[in-house]
Amino acid sequence: MPLYDSEAVVLRTVDFREADRIVTFLTPGHGRLSGLARGAKRLRSRFGASLEVLTHGRLVYFDRQGKNLIGINHFDVLHSFQGIREDLLRSASSQYLAELALHFVPERQAAPECFGLLVAALGQMEAAKGPEALLRIFEIQFLALLGYAPRLDACVSCGRKAAAYGFSSKQGGLVCGGCGGASKDLASVSRGAVHFWRKASELSRERIGRVALDRRLNGELKRVLHGYLLYLLGREIRSFTFLERLRREFGQVRAAR
Ligand SMILES: [Zn+2]
């Protein structure tokens, strides 16, 4: 049975049977992979605490032809991102990124760019100027890597430039008043938001955590991007809902002081 050796990030773990765990990873060479970690729930497991969501490590596994699950041989931690785990908002933000990768990256297809983006985002999450800005930039770059970059330079329907646009998730881009005037599925989008989106798509991976984004613009981009992601996925993203609830509760605690 051939053994493989790859970098990997843990995206999800689910308890399985009495002592085992099913772990889903993102790898550069084979995209999303799920495997059985035998005995991982036991206190003295050979995996220790390494198989935690968000951990970046080196995965050694065997893959049997025709089997859905890989067999996990070892997983050695490269980065545990301890600083993220100690901060509730940053940890929930990172879980959201992991969930996006879980839902969107196909199984067993090379995804080196998505992998690189996720590792870069986790590496910068701890010290990011604004974790929210980092989330928006991740969403923008991740969508583009998956082939869903929207048209942002002109109307996606007629190709003309306009003074103002709406955003159509269905058509994947900006729509001018003439083409989409009465359509209810258009989200309003300001010039500032379009400008940020375009700049964010060109940002080098080393700088994605160094950008600040004001609250109003973040709120607008979050609404448009979330609508687009939901349209593509066809379902709600659990960790996004959790993160929004956390933010509201934190906001209330702050307001009450
Ligand atoms: Zn048009």
py3Dmol code that shows the C-alpha trace and the ligand (Angstrom):
import py3Dmol

protein = """\
ATOM      1  CA  MET A   1       0.000   0.000   0.000  1.00  0.00           C
ATOM      2  CA  PRO A   2       1.642   3.281  -1.016  1.00  0.00           C
ATOM      3  CA  LEU A   3       2.283   5.882   1.674  1.00  0.00           C
ATOM      4  CA  TYR A   4       1.881   9.566   0.879  1.00  0.00           C
ATOM      5  CA  ASP A   5       3.374  12.517   2.645  1.00  0.00           C
ATOM      6  CA  SER A   6       1.835  15.980   2.350  1.00  0.00           C
ATOM      7  CA  GLU A   7       1.351  19.262   4.116  1.00  0.00           C
ATOM      8  CA  ALA A   8      -2.235  19.544   5.356  1.00  0.00           C
ATOM      9  CA  VAL A   9      -4.587  21.727   7.409  1.00  0.00           C
ATOM     10  CA  VAL A  10      -7.297  20.102   9.548  1.00  0.00           C
ATOM     11  CA  LEU A  11     -10.703  21.411   8.421  1.00  0.00           C
ATOM     12  CA  ARG A  12     -13.065  19.250  10.480  1.00  0.00           C
ATOM     13  CA  THR A  13     -13.060  16.369  12.920  1.00  0.00           C
ATOM     14  CA  VAL A  14     -16.053  14.158  13.672  1.00  0.00           C
ATOM     15  CA  ASP A  15     -16.156  11.459  16.364  1.00  0.00           C
ATOM     16  CA  PHE A  16     -16.644   8.029  14.909  1.00  0.00           C
ATOM     17  CA  ARG A  17     -17.389   4.796  16.746  1.00  0.00           C
ATOM     18  CA  GLU A  18     -16.050   4.428  20.242  1.00  0.00           C
ATOM     19  CA  ALA A  19     -12.465   5.500  19.838  1.00  0.00           C
ATOM     20  CA  ASP A  20     -11.966   6.803  16.314  1.00  0.00           C
ATOM     21  CA  ARG A  21     -12.315  10.088  14.569  1.00  0.00           C
ATOM     22  CA  ILE A  22     -12.938  11.049  10.954  1.00  0.00           C
ATOM     23  CA  VAL A  23     -10.742  13.973  10.041  1.00  0.00           C
ATOM     24  CA  THR A  24     -11.018  16.124   6.928  1.00  0.00           C
ATOM     25  CA  PHE A  25      -7.896  17.883   5.655  1.00  0.00           C
ATOM     26  CA  LEU A  26      -7.035  20.382   2.983  1.00  0.00           C
ATOM     27  CA  THR A  27      -3.892  19.388   1.087  1.00  0.00           C
ATOM     28  CA  PRO A  28      -2.155  21.190  -1.774  1.00  0.00           C
ATOM     29  CA  GLY A  29      -1.780  18.171  -4.054  1.00  0.00           C
ATOM     30  CA  HIS A  30      -5.084  16.350  -3.484  1.00  0.00           C
ATOM     31  CA  GLY A  31      -7.477  19.060  -2.285  1.00  0.00           C
ATOM     32  CA  ARG A  32      -9.878  17.865   0.379  1.00  0.00           C
ATOM     33  CA  LEU A  33      -9.211  14.441   1.883  1.00  0.00           C
ATOM     34  CA  SER A  34     -11.049  12.669   4.683  1.00  0.00           C
ATOM     35  CA  GLY A  35      -9.526   9.908   6.691  1.00  0.00           C
ATOM     36  CA  LEU A  36      -9.961   7.641   9.608  1.00  0.00           C
ATOM     37  CA  ALA A  37      -7.757   8.331  12.629  1.00  0.00           C
ATOM     38  CA  ARG A  38      -7.910   5.082  14.584  1.00  0.00           C
ATOM     39  CA  GLY A  39      -7.899   5.522  18.330  1.00  0.00           C
ATOM     40  CA  ALA A  40      -7.792   9.334  18.059  1.00  0.00           C
ATOM     41  CA  LYS A  41     -10.453   9.753  20.767  1.00  0.00           C
ATOM     42  CA  ARG A  42      -8.433   7.780  23.311  1.00  0.00           C
ATOM     43  CA  LEU A  43      -6.611   9.757  25.942  1.00  0.00           C
ATOM     44  CA  ARG A  44      -3.283   8.209  25.048  1.00  0.00           C
ATOM     45  CA  SER A  45      -3.674   8.324  21.323  1.00  0.00           C
ATOM     46  CA  ARG A  46      -0.599   8.341  19.101  1.00  0.00           C
ATOM     47  CA  PHE A  47      -2.063  11.478  17.524  1.00  0.00           C
ATOM     48  CA  GLY A  48      -2.046  13.343  20.868  1.00  0.00           C
ATOM     49  CA  ALA A  49      -3.853  16.643  20.452  1.00  0.00           C
ATOM     50  CA  SER A  50      -2.500  17.243  16.967  1.00  0.00           C
ATOM     51  CA  LEU A  51      -5.723  16.568  15.059  1.00  0.00           C
ATOM     52  CA  GLU A  52      -7.453  19.806  16.010  1.00  0.00           C
ATOM     53  CA  VAL A  53      -9.312  21.948  13.495  1.00  0.00           C
ATOM     54  CA  LEU A  54      -6.978  24.644  11.995  1.00  0.00           C
ATOM     55  CA  THR A  55      -3.736  22.800  12.806  1.00  0.00           C
ATOM     56  CA  HIS A  56      -1.243  22.929   9.952  1.00  0.00           C
ATOM     57  CA  GLY A  57       0.953  19.884   9.806  1.00  0.00           C
ATOM     58  CA  ARG A  58       2.589  17.116   7.853  1.00  0.00           C
ATOM     59  CA  LEU A  59       0.250  14.269   7.055  1.00  0.00           C
ATOM     60  CA  VAL A  60       1.476  10.760   6.296  1.00  0.00           C
ATOM     61  CA  TYR A  61      -1.309   8.577   4.957  1.00  0.00           C
ATOM     62  CA  PHE A  62      -2.132   5.558   2.872  1.00  0.00           C
ATOM     63  CA  ASP A  63      -4.767   5.521   0.217  1.00  0.00           C
ATOM     64  CA  ARG A  64      -6.416   2.290  -0.788  1.00  0.00           C
ATOM     65  CA  GLN A  65      -7.812   2.227  -4.280  1.00  0.00           C
ATOM     66  CA  GLY A  66     -11.553   2.442  -4.351  1.00  0.00           C
ATOM     67  CA  LYS A  67     -11.853   3.462  -0.688  1.00  0.00           C
ATOM     68  CA  ASN A  68     -13.372   6.752   0.186  1.00  0.00           C
ATOM     69  CA  LEU A  69     -11.350   7.355   3.344  1.00  0.00           C
ATOM     70  CA  ILE A  70      -7.590   7.554   3.554  1.00  0.00           C
ATOM     71  CA  GLY A  71      -5.834   5.859   6.462  1.00  0.00           C
ATOM     72  CA  ILE A  72      -4.019   8.367   8.633  1.00  0.00           C
ATOM     73  CA  ASN A  73      -0.595   7.157   9.633  1.00  0.00           C
ATOM     74  CA  HIS A  74       0.843  10.256  11.367  1.00  0.00           C
ATOM     75  CA  PHE A  75       0.149  13.910  11.584  1.00  0.00           C
ATOM     76  CA  ASP A  76       3.024  16.066  12.816  1.00  0.00           C
ATOM     77  CA  VAL A  77       2.239  19.618  13.828  1.00  0.00           C
ATOM     78  CA  LEU A  78       3.987  22.429  11.935  1.00  0.00           C
ATOM     79  CA  HIS A  79       1.821  25.281  13.285  1.00  0.00           C
ATOM     80  CA  SER A  80      -0.862  24.906  15.940  1.00  0.00           C
ATOM     81  CA  PHE A  81      -1.867  28.611  15.754  1.00  0.00           C
ATOM     82  CA  GLN A  82      -2.174  28.751  19.527  1.00  0.00           C
ATOM     83  CA  GLY A  83      -2.579  32.542  19.478  1.00  0.00           C
ATOM     84  CA  ILE A  84      -5.737  32.227  17.378  1.00  0.00           C
ATOM     85  CA  ARG A  85      -7.257  29.637  19.709  1.00  0.00           C
ATOM     86  CA  GLU A  86      -6.874  31.964  22.683  1.00  0.00           C
ATOM     87  CA  ASP A  87      -9.041  34.672  21.087  1.00  0.00           C
ATOM     88  CA  LEU A  88     -12.699  33.813  20.603  1.00  0.00           C
ATOM     89  CA  LEU A  89     -13.366  36.125  17.645  1.00  0.00           C
ATOM     90  CA  ARG A  90     -10.169  35.210  15.803  1.00  0.00           C
ATOM     91  CA  SER A  91     -10.764  31.551  16.436  1.00  0.00           C
ATOM     92  CA  ALA A  92     -14.368  31.735  15.157  1.00  0.00           C
ATOM     93  CA  SER A  93     -13.139  33.756  12.140  1.00  0.00           C
ATOM     94  CA  SER A  94     -10.572  31.068  11.337  1.00  0.00           C
ATOM     95  CA  GLN A  95     -13.159  28.294  11.709  1.00  0.00           C
ATOM     96  CA  TYR A  96     -15.230  30.145   9.144  1.00  0.00           C
ATOM     97  CA  LEU A  97     -12.312  30.075   6.665  1.00  0.00           C
ATOM     98  CA  ALA A  98     -11.869  26.353   7.303  1.00  0.00           C
ATOM     99  CA  GLU A  99     -15.588  25.798   6.665  1.00  0.00           C
ATOM    100  CA  LEU A 100     -15.381  27.665   3.348  1.00  0.00           C
ATOM    101  CA  ALA A 101     -12.537  25.364   2.291  1.00  0.00           C
ATOM    102  CA  LEU A 102     -14.520  22.349   3.488  1.00  0.00           C
ATOM    103  CA  HIS A 103     -17.539  23.241   1.375  1.00  0.00           C
ATOM    104  CA  PHE A 104     -15.893  24.624  -1.742  1.00  0.00           C
ATOM    105  CA  VAL A 105     -12.646  22.760  -2.397  1.00  0.00           C
ATOM    106  CA  PRO A 106     -13.337  19.523  -4.282  1.00  0.00           C
ATOM    107  CA  GLU A 107     -12.204  16.193  -2.956  1.00  0.00           C
ATOM    108  CA  ARG A 108      -9.036  14.672  -4.438  1.00  0.00           C
ATOM    109  CA  GLN A 109      -8.270  17.471  -6.877  1.00  0.00           C
ATOM    110  CA  ALA A 110      -5.081  19.511  -6.617  1.00  0.00           C
ATOM    111  CA  ALA A 111      -5.718  22.872  -4.940  1.00  0.00           C
ATOM    112  CA  PRO A 112      -2.295  24.356  -4.192  1.00  0.00           C
ATOM    113  CA  GLU A 113      -3.502  27.965  -4.453  1.00  0.00           C
ATOM    114  CA  CYS A 114      -6.450  27.456  -2.094  1.00  0.00           C
ATOM    115  CA  PHE A 115      -4.142  25.671   0.328  1.00  0.00           C
ATOM    116  CA  GLY A 116      -1.567  28.480   0.173  1.00  0.00           C
ATOM    117  CA  LEU A 117      -4.249  31.107   0.743  1.00  0.00           C
ATOM    118  CA  LEU A 118      -5.673  29.294   3.779  1.00  0.00           C
ATOM    119  CA  VAL A 119      -2.250  28.812   5.391  1.00  0.00           C
ATOM    120  CA  ALA A 120      -1.374  32.473   4.723  1.00  0.00           C
ATOM    121  CA  ALA A 121      -4.668  33.656   6.241  1.00  0.00           C
ATOM    122  CA  LEU A 122      -4.259  31.500   9.354  1.00  0.00           C
ATOM    123  CA  GLY A 123      -0.648  32.650   9.689  1.00  0.00           C
ATOM    124  CA  GLN A 124      -1.751  36.288   9.641  1.00  0.00           C
ATOM    125  CA  MET A 125      -4.988  35.966  11.625  1.00  0.00           C
ATOM    126  CA  GLU A 126      -3.304  36.294  15.020  1.00  0.00           C
ATOM    127  CA  ALA A 127      -1.706  39.638  14.255  1.00  0.00           C
ATOM    128  CA  ALA A 128      -4.156  40.881  11.610  1.00  0.00           C
ATOM    129  CA  LYS A 129      -5.030  44.571  11.832  1.00  0.00           C
ATOM    130  CA  GLY A 130      -8.659  43.697  11.431  1.00  0.00           C
ATOM    131  CA  PRO A 131      -9.759  40.065  11.326  1.00  0.00           C
ATOM    132  CA  GLU A 132     -12.885  41.187   9.453  1.00  0.00           C
ATOM    133  CA  ALA A 133     -10.823  42.755   6.656  1.00  0.00           C
ATOM    134  CA  LEU A 134      -8.835  39.541   6.409  1.00  0.00           C
ATOM    135  CA  LEU A 135     -12.087  37.558   6.058  1.00  0.00           C
ATOM    136  CA  ARG A 136     -13.318  39.786   3.230  1.00  0.00           C
ATOM    137  CA  ILE A 137      -9.969  39.549   1.393  1.00  0.00           C
ATOM    138  CA  PHE A 138      -9.940  35.782   1.853  1.00  0.00           C
ATOM    139  CA  GLU A 139     -13.495  35.496   0.466  1.00  0.00           C
ATOM    140  CA  ILE A 140     -12.575  37.655  -2.532  1.00  0.00           C
ATOM    141  CA  GLN A 141      -9.357  35.775  -3.369  1.00  0.00           C
ATOM    142  CA  PHE A 142     -10.825  32.356  -2.603  1.00  0.00           C
ATOM    143  CA  LEU A 143     -13.805  32.918  -4.940  1.00  0.00           C
ATOM    144  CA  ALA A 144     -11.395  33.951  -7.692  1.00  0.00           C
ATOM    145  CA  LEU A 145      -9.249  30.821  -7.176  1.00  0.00           C
ATOM    146  CA  LEU A 146     -12.360  28.670  -7.501  1.00  0.00           C
ATOM    147  CA  GLY A 147     -13.195  30.351 -10.797  1.00  0.00           C
ATOM    148  CA  TYR A 148     -15.949  32.625  -9.465  1.00  0.00           C
ATOM    149  CA  ALA A 149     -14.276  36.029  -9.790  1.00  0.00           C
ATOM    150  CA  PRO A 150     -17.140  38.380 -10.677  1.00  0.00           C
ATOM    151  CA  ARG A 151     -16.968  40.964 -13.443  1.00  0.00           C
ATOM    152  CA  LEU A 152     -16.258  44.280 -11.733  1.00  0.00           C
ATOM    153  CA  ASP A 153     -15.051  46.600 -14.512  1.00  0.00           C
ATOM    154  CA  ALA A 154     -18.345  46.926 -16.433  1.00  0.00           C
ATOM    155  CA  CYS A 155     -21.853  45.522 -16.631  1.00  0.00           C
ATOM    156  CA  VAL A 156     -21.686  41.715 -16.889  1.00  0.00           C
ATOM    157  CA  SER A 157     -24.792  41.726 -19.074  1.00  0.00           C
ATOM    158  CA  CYS A 158     -24.204  44.475 -21.706  1.00  0.00           C
ATOM    159  CA  GLY A 159     -20.477  45.165 -21.196  1.00  0.00           C
ATOM    160  CA  ARG A 160     -21.030  48.917 -20.807  1.00  0.00           C
ATOM    161  CA  LYS A 161     -19.556  51.109 -18.089  1.00  0.00           C
ATOM    162  CA  ALA A 162     -22.089  52.803 -15.840  1.00  0.00           C
ATOM    163  CA  ALA A 163     -22.066  55.369 -13.040  1.00  0.00           C
ATOM    164  CA  ALA A 164     -23.731  52.946 -10.628  1.00  0.00           C
ATOM    165  CA  TYR A 165     -24.304  49.217 -10.507  1.00  0.00           C
ATOM    166  CA  GLY A 166     -25.996  46.484  -8.554  1.00  0.00           C
ATOM    167  CA  PHE A 167     -24.369  43.136  -7.874  1.00  0.00           C
ATOM    168  CA  SER A 168     -25.908  39.987  -9.305  1.00  0.00           C
ATOM    169  CA  SER A 169     -24.864  36.690  -7.697  1.00  0.00           C
ATOM    170  CA  LYS A 170     -26.670  34.820 -10.416  1.00  0.00           C
ATOM    171  CA  GLN A 171     -24.822  36.545 -13.248  1.00  0.00           C
ATOM    172  CA  GLY A 172     -21.569  36.790 -11.329  1.00  0.00           C
ATOM    173  CA  GLY A 173     -20.844  40.482 -11.479  1.00  0.00           C
ATOM    174  CA  LEU A 174     -21.996  44.067 -11.666  1.00  0.00           C
ATOM    175  CA  VAL A 175     -25.190  44.874 -13.516  1.00  0.00           C
ATOM    176  CA  CYS A 176     -26.038  48.368 -14.776  1.00  0.00           C
ATOM    177  CA  GLY A 177     -29.396  50.085 -14.197  1.00  0.00           C
ATOM    178  CA  GLY A 178     -30.465  49.546 -17.792  1.00  0.00           C
ATOM    179  CA  CYS A 179     -29.955  45.769 -17.655  1.00  0.00           C
ATOM    180  CA  GLY A 180     -31.107  44.980 -14.158  1.00  0.00           C
ATOM    181  CA  GLY A 181     -33.119  48.016 -13.132  1.00  0.00           C
ATOM    182  CA  ALA A 182     -36.142  46.232 -11.698  1.00  0.00           C
ATOM    183  CA  SER A 183     -34.510  42.937 -10.743  1.00  0.00           C
ATOM    184  CA  LYS A 184     -34.954  41.988  -7.110  1.00  0.00           C
ATOM    185  CA  ASP A 185     -31.934  39.738  -6.962  1.00  0.00           C
ATOM    186  CA  LEU A 186     -29.532  42.667  -7.266  1.00  0.00           C
ATOM    187  CA  ALA A 187     -27.636  43.712  -4.148  1.00  0.00           C
ATOM    188  CA  SER A 188     -26.713  47.365  -3.884  1.00  0.00           C
ATOM    189  CA  VAL A 189     -22.975  47.936  -4.086  1.00  0.00           C
ATOM    190  CA  SER A 190     -21.116  51.243  -3.770  1.00  0.00           C
ATOM    191  CA  ARG A 191     -18.116  52.401  -5.785  1.00  0.00           C
ATOM    192  CA  GLY A 192     -16.012  52.147  -2.624  1.00  0.00           C
ATOM    193  CA  ALA A 193     -16.919  48.479  -2.202  1.00  0.00           C
ATOM    194  CA  VAL A 194     -16.119  47.700  -5.848  1.00  0.00           C
ATOM    195  CA  HIS A 195     -12.808  49.525  -5.507  1.00  0.00           C
ATOM    196  CA  PHE A 196     -11.885  47.510  -2.386  1.00  0.00           C
ATOM    197  CA  TRP A 197     -12.891  44.249  -4.099  1.00  0.00           C
ATOM    198  CA  ARG A 198     -10.636  44.977  -7.070  1.00  0.00           C
ATOM    199  CA  LYS A 199      -7.685  46.015  -4.912  1.00  0.00           C
ATOM    200  CA  ALA A 200      -8.165  43.002  -2.627  1.00  0.00           C
ATOM    201  CA  SER A 201      -8.036  40.603  -5.574  1.00  0.00           C
ATOM    202  CA  GLU A 202      -4.583  41.877  -6.521  1.00  0.00           C
ATOM    203  CA  LEU A 203      -3.117  41.891  -3.024  1.00  0.00           C
ATOM    204  CA  SER A 204      -0.102  39.636  -2.533  1.00  0.00           C
ATOM    205  CA  ARG A 205      -0.612  36.778  -0.095  1.00  0.00           C
ATOM    206  CA  GLU A 206       1.933  38.158   2.379  1.00  0.00           C
ATOM    207  CA  ARG A 207      -0.135  41.309   2.828  1.00  0.00           C
ATOM    208  CA  ILE A 208      -3.663  40.003   3.269  1.00  0.00           C
ATOM    209  CA  GLY A 209      -3.549  40.535   7.042  1.00  0.00           C
ATOM    210  CA  ARG A 210      -2.215  44.080   6.884  1.00  0.00           C
ATOM    211  CA  VAL A 211      -5.249  45.846   5.524  1.00  0.00           C
ATOM    212  CA  ALA A 212      -7.763  47.879   7.497  1.00  0.00           C
ATOM    213  CA  LEU A 213     -11.379  48.232   6.438  1.00  0.00           C
ATOM    214  CA  ASP A 214     -13.876  50.662   7.899  1.00  0.00           C
ATOM    215  CA  ARG A 215     -17.021  49.302   9.485  1.00  0.00           C
ATOM    216  CA  ARG A 216     -19.501  50.583   6.953  1.00  0.00           C
ATOM    217  CA  LEU A 217     -17.582  49.265   3.961  1.00  0.00           C
ATOM    218  CA  ASN A 218     -16.994  45.951   5.719  1.00  0.00           C
ATOM    219  CA  GLY A 219     -20.729  45.644   6.401  1.00  0.00           C
ATOM    220  CA  GLU A 220     -21.534  46.276   2.772  1.00  0.00           C
ATOM    221  CA  LEU A 221     -18.922  43.858   1.392  1.00  0.00           C
ATOM    222  CA  LYS A 222     -19.892  41.219   3.924  1.00  0.00           C
ATOM    223  CA  ARG A 223     -23.524  41.366   2.779  1.00  0.00           C
ATOM    224  CA  VAL A 224     -22.684  41.166  -0.940  1.00  0.00           C
ATOM    225  CA  LEU A 225     -20.013  38.456  -0.561  1.00  0.00           C
ATOM    226  CA  HIS A 226     -22.151  36.394   1.778  1.00  0.00           C
ATOM    227  CA  GLY A 227     -25.064  36.568  -0.657  1.00  0.00           C
ATOM    228  CA  TYR A 228     -22.766  35.414  -3.452  1.00  0.00           C
ATOM    229  CA  LEU A 229     -21.314  32.551  -1.387  1.00  0.00           C
ATOM    230  CA  LEU A 230     -24.811  31.383  -0.378  1.00  0.00           C
ATOM    231  CA  TYR A 231     -25.959  31.520  -3.957  1.00  0.00           C
ATOM    232  CA  LEU A 232     -23.016  29.354  -5.047  1.00  0.00           C
ATOM    233  CA  LEU A 233     -23.269  26.941  -2.141  1.00  0.00           C
ATOM    234  CA  GLY A 234     -27.056  26.718  -1.906  1.00  0.00           C
ATOM    235  CA  ARG A 235     -27.015  26.618   1.900  1.00  0.00           C
ATOM    236  CA  GLU A 236     -26.093  28.621   4.971  1.00  0.00           C
ATOM    237  CA  ILE A 237     -22.539  28.493   6.344  1.00  0.00           C
ATOM    238  CA  ARG A 238     -22.801  27.499  10.017  1.00  0.00           C
ATOM    239  CA  SER A 239     -19.654  29.124  11.304  1.00  0.00           C
ATOM    240  CA  PHE A 240     -20.627  32.395   9.586  1.00  0.00           C
ATOM    241  CA  THR A 241     -23.920  32.471  11.508  1.00  0.00           C
ATOM    242  CA  PHE A 242     -22.046  31.684  14.733  1.00  0.00           C
ATOM    243  CA  LEU A 243     -19.492  34.413  14.084  1.00  0.00           C
ATOM    244  CA  GLU A 244     -22.220  36.985  13.409  1.00  0.00           C
ATOM    245  CA  ARG A 245     -23.950  36.032  16.656  1.00  0.00           C
ATOM    246  CA  LEU A 246     -20.673  36.396  18.567  1.00  0.00           C
ATOM    247  CA  ARG A 247     -20.095  39.828  17.036  1.00  0.00           C
ATOM    248  CA  ARG A 248     -23.565  40.993  18.020  1.00  0.00           C
ATOM    249  CA  GLU A 249     -23.092  39.758  21.593  1.00  0.00           C
ATOM    250  CA  PHE A 250     -19.654  41.379  21.862  1.00  0.00           C
ATOM    251  CA  GLY A 251     -21.150  44.590  20.507  1.00  0.00           C
ATOM    252  CA  GLN A 252     -23.838  44.500  23.191  1.00  0.00           C
ATOM    253  CA  VAL A 253     -21.306  43.875  25.969  1.00  0.00           C
ATOM    254  CA  ARG A 254     -19.266  46.831  24.748  1.00  0.00           C
ATOM    255  CA  ALA A 255     -22.323  49.095  24.470  1.00  0.00           C
ATOM    256  CA  ALA A 256     -23.435  48.187  28.004  1.00  0.00           C
ATOM    257  CA  ARG A 257     -20.151  49.236  29.609  1.00  0.00           C
TER     258      ARG A 257
END
"""
ligand_1 = """\
1
ZN
Zn -25.866 46.564 -18.625
"""
view = py3Dmol.view(width=600, height=400)
view.addModel(protein, "pdb")
view.setStyle({"model": 0}, {"cartoon": {"style": "trace"}})
view.addModel(ligand_1, "xyz")
view.setStyle({"model": 1}, {"stick": {}})
view.zoomTo()
view.show()
